Amino acid sequence: MPQGLTLAGLRQDRILNEAVETADPLRSMRLYGSKEATAMPYVTAVHPERTARPGPAPSAHR
């Protein structure tokens, strides 16, 4: 293995690349055997527009 390259770093790079290409956390979870807590930060980092973020609650008074 080249100096400075680690298996963990290589795995992180592959997961990030998968997130860039597909934006599908379920695919990443199946492919790499990871959990949601691992897959979602990668997808959120590269595709923030595709992740649901709770907004402010709608007001009952108008």
Buried (B, 14 or more C-beta within 10 A) or exposed (E): EEEEEEEEEEEEEEBBEBBEEBBBBEBBBEBBEBEEEBBBBBBBEBBEEEEEEEEEEEEEEE
